[in-house]
Amino acid sequence: MLETSARLLRLLSLLQAQREWSGADLADRLGVTPRTVRRDVDRLRTLGYPVHSTTGTAGGYRLGVGARLPPLLLDDDEAVAVAVGLRAATGNAVEGIEESSVRALAKLEQVLPDRLRRRVNALAAFADPLGDRRGPTVDVETVTELANACRDRRRLRFAYRGHDGTASRRTAEPYRLVYGSHRWYLVAWDTDRADWRTFRVDRVTLTPPHGPRFVPRDPPAEGWAAYVSRRVSTAAYTHSATVLLHAPVERAAERIAPAAGVLEPVDEHTCLLRTGAHTLDALAFHVVMAGFDFEVREPAELVDRVAELADRLGRAARAGRRGGAGDGGD
């Protein structure tokens, strides 16, 4: 009986780890006959697990969706990954998910073996976030409803507050949620403006009932994440620029986040940065602070502004050297 119970747990673990299994593969993994696999599958069904089976040469077994969440069987690395993720979620930008994360983490840590608990605690004790992890929070129900609308291809109606505080009413076809730099973004087709738009989720107030289903459109050519990166790093600003950085794109990406600019490799030594800011001065210093030699490709106004700032900084440096030349030490 003990051997049978252990085999059932092993079978359940295999069914959870892979979407589809053939009877022969399961029998080989479990070291039993295909007939024993069929009997064990029947036992799982008796326990309430919805195991679906198909016959024929392409037949096999698949764990389906039931009326309730079945126990999940995790290996060591999976358990550590889930525990670390839950701890991180307690400071997530989704409002309301922290409490659920704490409850789930308590349940998981209660059954973690000591060796795994030590790994999780070590990661928590010796890993710190760089800067403030928290940004504007969004309601978990809003994120869930937006995700469902993206999945179901259902038109949305919502109120939106722009970056300048102006309010507007929107009707949009939602396609994708993108998360980065501690903010959630919704990529949608704005039906009134007949164009793609990026909406900050923390500025969205849903106003159901929502509209009917829609026929999907072709997504932006660069892909969802790249589209959001371009929108939040350049299109939202008064001034935009294209700059050639004298650094490989991998090295530049270590210092320039997707929300701060879009990087495009040129060759193994250089890359293009497309970025934006509300003033030319801010744009110039943003590029300078990246820490690489650079050439401004456009706009011409930025070339002139960089030259003016270079002259001013040069005069300040020369004056500083002259002023310090006569200083004596002890």
Number of C-alpha atoms within 10 A of each C-alpha: 6 7 7 10 11 11 17 18 13 15 20 21 16 19 18 16 15 10 11 16 19 18 20 15 12 20 18 13 12 17 12 13 13 17 12 14 21 16 11 18 21 15 13 17 13 10 9 13 21 18 17 14 17 11 10 6 7 8 13 17 19 19 19 13 12 11 8 8 8 12 9 9 15 14 9 12 11 11 18 22 12 16 23 17 13 22 17 15 18 18 16 21 23 23 18 15 18 19 12 13 20 15 11 15 19 13 11 16 16 9 10 16 10 10 9 17 18 13 14 20 14 11 13 13 9 7 9 9 7 6 6 7 13 13 15 15 18 21 16 15 13 17 20 11 13 21 17 13 19 20 12 14 17 20 22 24 19 17 15 20 17 13 10 6 9 8 12 10 15 18 19 24 27 27 22 18 21 18 14 13 13 14 19 21 22 23 25 22 21 18 14 10 11 9 10 16 19 21 18 21 25 21 20 22 15 18 13 9 10 15 13 11 13 12 7 11 9 5 15 13 8 10 9 16 18 16 20 27 22 21 19 21 21 23 15 15 14 11 18 22 22 20 19 21 24 19 21 17 21 15 13 22 17 9 13 18 15 19 18 20 24 24 25 17 17 15 12 11 13 20 21 25 25 19 27 28 20 13 13 21 13 13 19 19 12 16 22 13 10 15 13 15 12 18 14 20 15 14 14 11 13 21 15 13 15 19 12 12 14 12 12 11 12 12 12 12 12 10 12 11 11 11 10 9 9 8 7 6 4 2
